[in-house]
Amino acid sequence: MAGGVEENRRLLSALELPDCEGPKLGAFSHRKSTITWLEWISHGDGDAISGGQSYVFKVKIRTRLYVLKVFKFFKPSLYRTYLAPPDSETVTDDELGFHTDPFYAECRAYAQIEARRKKQGIKRKDIADCYGFMALTKADENFLAEYGIDLWCDLPPDDEYRRKAEGSPARALVKEYIEEDMDMDEKYLKRMRTTIKWMNRNKVLVNDISPRNFKNGYLLDFGFAWTWPHCLWRNTSRVNMPTILLVDIVLSEEMVEDMGRGPRHLTRSQSCWMSDDGENSSST
């Protein structure tokens, strides 16, 4: 992750990612197929101009429609300031990058979701499907450049990591295309809360609960997600841990309140969910 062009190329040619402890997402089964670019979609973690963490397109691969989320490049050490000594000395740039880079954060979250759904025999779907990762071809990157898209735009040209890694293949996730949407009525909001609580119980903190992250009742985006094991999560103090574990619930209730759908009713029952598998979720 902290390597240069060849290391990043090697990673994207793997069968699953990321190359670290914890859940891993498989490669898209048709990642060598030609992409037909249909429409630049304005949703997710940024608008169609700034792109936020990424740029989202409606595409066709073979005969099927998908959403293709193309990620900006990310400097692995950006979150190091969140780690206080001595924790900062035990977390490598590779681990920090694999846990906090939005591309890898989504890979880990989707892999965890898939594994837990399979283990629990869950058929009901409240999360948009992800079919795997892929690297873009040079032709695809040239197409994006015609739109004025610079995947390195968040890092200055003289940045050390950019100088080392520029030229790496662009990373993308292939997701389910959801065309229709629905109003956020009470049934919708109840379903949303159920989904968030299930995610939290299964060791994924979304950290990005807002109306733009839902479509037709499906949760769409995990670019800010923390999936256990996670270096920032692991190094959070016991004092701060209850607040961290309640973030998604607080954000969901703030969203509902802002929409005029009702007052906030926050509970702290979720602060103990990590004990389900007997794992210690914080540092001493």
C-alpha positions, 0 to 999 in steps of 0.5 A, a space after each residue: 500500500 505504501 509502495 510505488 507503481 509496481 506494488 500497486 499494480 501487483 495489489 490490483 492484479 490479486 484475487 482478493 484485497 486488501 493484503 492485510 488481516 481481516 475480511 477481503 473482497 474478491 476481484 470482479 469476475 469480468 475485470 478484463 472486459 471492456 467498460 462502456 461508459 454511459 453516464 456520470 452519476 452525481 451521488 454518493 460521497 461527492 457531487 459530480 464536480 468535486 467527486 469527494 473520495 471518488 467518481 461514480 458512473 453508470 456503465 455497461 460491462 458485457 450486457 449488464 448495467 452496473 455502477 462503477 465507483 472510481 476512487 481517488 488516490 489516497 496518501 496512506 499516512 493521512 490518518 497517522 495524526 489520529 494515533 497517539 504514541 506509542 500506538 503510532 509507532 506500532 501501526 505501519 503505513 501499509 496497515 493504516 492505508 489498508 484500513 483508511 483508504 476509502 477504496 480499501 475501506 469499502 473492500 473490507 466492509 463489503 467482504 465483511 457484509 458478504 461473509 456475515 450474511 452467508 454465515 447467518 443465512 440472511 436473504 433480505 437485502 438492505 445493502 447495495 451489492 458489490 461485485 468486486 474490485 478492478 483496475 482500469 485500463 489506460 484507455 479508461 483512464 484517458 476517458 476520465 481525463 477527457 472529463 477533467 478528472 484527476 485522481 491525484 487532485 487531493 495531493 500536490 504534485 510535489 507530495 512524496 507519496 504522489 511522486 512515488 506512486 503516480 502512474 499506478 492503475 486507477 482503482 474501482 468497485 463494481 456495484 449494483 445499479 439501482 435506478 428507482 428511489 423512494 420517499 423516506 417514509 416511516 417504513 423506509 426509516 425503520 428499515 434504515 435503522 435496522 440495517 445500521 444496527 445489523 452493520 454495527 453488530 457485525 463489526 462495521 461502523 459506517 461513519 457516514 449516515 445521510 440521505 445521500 447514502 441511501 437509495 431505494 432503501 439500500 445503503 450505498 457507500 462505505 468509504 468512511 467505514 471502520 471494519 474490525 479489525 481496524 487500527 484506529 478502532 483498536 487504538 481508541 481509548 476505553 473512554 472514547 469507545 462508547 462514543 465511537 460505537 454510537 456514531 452511526 446511531 447518533 447520525 441516523 437520529 440526527 438525520 431523522 430529526 433534521 427531516 422532521 420525522 421525529 425526536 431523537 431517542 438515543 440508547 447506549 445498548 450498542 456500546 457492548 456489541 463487540 463482546 458478541 465474539 469475545 473480542 477486545 475492541 479498545 486499548 487499555 
